[in-house]
């Protein structure tokens, strides 16, 4: 049986995937970053790793634009 914490992490990952499918890349990035920042317990490592992989995949689908200073 999963804990409420595991269910919440899974739901956040699903939301990130939804945003990516809908091509709402900034929202997807923010959602995956939230998983990384929020779920810091050792038992949450699989969720953080999945979010990191998703962020790398988003960088392939929609590379971040480089910022330049004038």
C-alpha positions in Angstrom: 0.0 0.0 0.0 1.4 3.4 -0.9 1.6 6.2 1.5 0.0 9.6 1.0 3.4 11.0 0.2 4.1 8.5 -2.5 0.6 9.1 -4.0 1.2 12.8 -4.0 4.6 12.4 -5.8 3.0 10.2 -8.4 0.3 12.7 -9.0 2.8 15.5 -9.4 4.7 13.4 -11.9 1.5 12.7 -13.8 0.7 16.4 -13.9 4.1 17.1 -15.3 3.5 14.5 -18.0 0.1 16.0 -18.8 1.7 19.4 -19.3 4.4 18.0 -21.5 1.8 16.2 -23.7 -0.1 19.4 -24.0 3.2 21.2 -25.0 3.0 23.4 -21.9 6.7 23.1 -21.3 7.2 25.8 -18.7 4.5 24.3 -16.5 5.9 20.8 -17.0 9.4 22.0 -16.0 8.0 23.8 -12.9 6.0 20.7 -11.9 9.0 18.3 -12.2 11.2 20.8 -10.3 8.6 20.9 -7.5 9.0 17.1 -7.2 12.7 17.4 -7.0 12.5 20.2 -4.4 9.7 18.8 -2.3 10.3 15.1 -2.0 13.7 14.9 -0.3 13.4 11.8 1.9 15.6 8.8 0.9 12.4 6.8 0.2 11.4 9.5 -2.4 14.6 9.0 -4.5 12.8 7.1 -7.3 10.4 10.0 -7.7 13.2 12.6 -7.8 15.1 10.5 -10.3 12.0 10.2 -12.5 11.5 14.0 -12.4 15.2 14.5 -13.3 14.8 12.2 -16.3 11.7 14.1 -17.3 13.5 17.4 -17.1 16.3 16.0 -19.4 13.6 14.8 -21.8 12.0 18.2 -21.8 15.3 19.8 -22.7 15.4 17.6 -25.8 11.8 18.3 -26.8 12.0 22.0 -26.0 15.6 23.3 -25.4 15.8 26.2 -22.9 16.6 29.4 -24.6 20.0 30.8 -23.7 20.0 34.1 -21.9 22.4 36.7 -23.0 23.5 39.8 -21.2 23.9 42.9 -23.4 
